[in-house]
Amino acid sequence: MTLYSVLGMGLLFVGGVLMVNGLWLHGHGADRDVAVFNLLVGVITFLIVLWWGFGGAASEGTPFNAAGTMLFSFTYLWLGVNAHRGIEDQRSFGWYCAFVAVVALPTGYLVLQTGDLGLSLLWWIWAVLWAAFFVLLALNRDEYTAPIASFTGIVGAITAIAGYLMAAGFWPWA
């Protein structure tokens, strides 16, 4: 499997879970239902991390690819466990989101150096989204819940489309 086909498979599910999480932030859906999808996506992306980080040359991935994907894996595993347990206080998770946002900014630049403008733009959009999660969760700025929920859904749709294009072999920068 090529790097982009594996990445696309993961991003298709990441996009789906972002759309569901956006709806959840809007108050649609139960915590335990959302937990199942977040845990599934966390496991899928973690398996990709293992393949890229430890799968040898056949995986076409690198430890850099694995590290970036692990940011997502840990996000969805942590969120899934919190949702399943009904955890109300998400401040620690919010601080993790700040870390993801900070790492995503230079990652977008490094990916741009490979010539993949689309994936670079995705990294920068994700950086903004995770920064928004930091504001919402770590800083407890509940007044921003509705716009962040809507932005989450939009980013989810963009991510799912990009993932689908990658998995199907139609990503223009591959």
N, C-alpha and C positions, 0 to 999 in steps of 0.2 A: 504494500500500500504506500502511496506517496504521502509526503508530508501534508500537502493540502487536502487530500481526501480524508485523512484522519482528523486534521484540524477542523475541516468542514463538518464532519460528523459530530464532533464535540460542540462546535458553535451552533449547529442547528438546535441541539438540546438546550444550550445556554440561552439562546434566543427565546425558546419556548418557556423556560423557567422564568426569565425576566418578564415576559408578558404576563404570566400567571402571578408573579410577585407584584407586578404593578397593579393588577386587579385586586390582589389581597390587600395592598396598601390602601386601596380605595374602599376597603371594607367588604369586598366580595370574596367569599370563601372562608373555610374553617382552617384554623392553624394546623390541625393534624393532616388535612388533605394537602395543604401546601407543603408540609414537611415531607410527605412521600415523594413528591416531584423533586424537591430540592435535594433530598438524599440520593435519589436515582441519578440526577445530574452530577452530584458530587462524586459518586462512585464511577460513573462513566468517564468523567474528566480525570479522575485519579488513575484509572486504568491506562488512559492515554499518557499521563505523567510517567507511570511505571514503564510503559513501552518506550517512550522517548528517552527517559533518563537511564534505563538499564537494559534496553532491548537490543543493544548492539547496532552495528552498521545497517542491518536490514530495516530498522525502523525509520530511517531517514531523518529522525528528529535529533535534537541535541539537548544537552542539559539546559541550555538557555531556553529552548522551546518548552521543556519540561517545567522549568521554574516559573515561567509566565503562566502556564496552564495550571500549575499548582495554586496560584493566587485564586483562580476560579474554583478549583476543587475545594479548597479550604473554606471559601466563602459559602458555598452551597451545603457543605457538610455541617458547618457551624450553624448556619441559618436553619437547616433542616432539624437539627437536634434541638435548637432553641424553640422552634415552632412546635415540635412534637411535645416538648416539656411545658409549653405555655409560658415561656420566660418573657416577662414584661420589660425588664430592664435590659436594654440592648446596648448600653454605653460601651462596654468592652468591645463588642462587635463593631460598633461605630469607630472606635479608635483603630481597629484592624482595617476598616475601610479607608481610613486616612493613609495608612501604610500602602494599601493597594493603589490608591490614587497617585501617591508620590512615585511609586515604582513604575506605574503605567506611563507616565510622561516621558521619561528617557527611553523606555521600551519602544514607544511609538517612533521616536527619532532613530533608534538603532534599526528598527524594521524598515524605516524609510530608506536607510542606506543600502538595503538589499534591493530596492526598486519597487517594493510593494506599497504603493500609495494607499490602496484600499485598506490593507491591514493596519497601516500606520494611523489612518483616520479612525479606524475602529478602536485602536488603543487609546487615542486621545479622547474619543467619545466616552469610553469606559472610564477613563481618568476623571472626567467631569461627573459621571454618574456616581462613582464611588466617593468622590468628594461630597456630592449631594447627600449620600448615605451617611457620611461622617457628620455633616451638619444636622441631619434629621435625628440620628441616633446618639452620637456622642455628645452633641450640644443640646439635645432635647428640644429642637426647634419644630415642634409639632405643627405650627402654623404653615409650614412648607410641605406638609404631607401630600396634599392633593397635587400640586405641581410636580413634586418628585415622583409620585405614583404614575402620573401621566408620562413623564419623561422616561421612567423605567420601562413602561410598555412600548414606547416609541423605539427606545434603544433595543429592546427585545426583538421587535419586528425587523429592524435593520440588521441585527446580529443573525437572526434566523435566515434572512434572505442571503446574507453573505455566506453563512455556513452551508446553505443549500447549494449555492453556486460553486463553492469550493468542493464539496462532496461530489457534485455531479460533473466536475471537471471543466466548469465554465468560468472560473475566476480569472479575470483578465490579466492579473499580475503574477500568476503562478509560473 
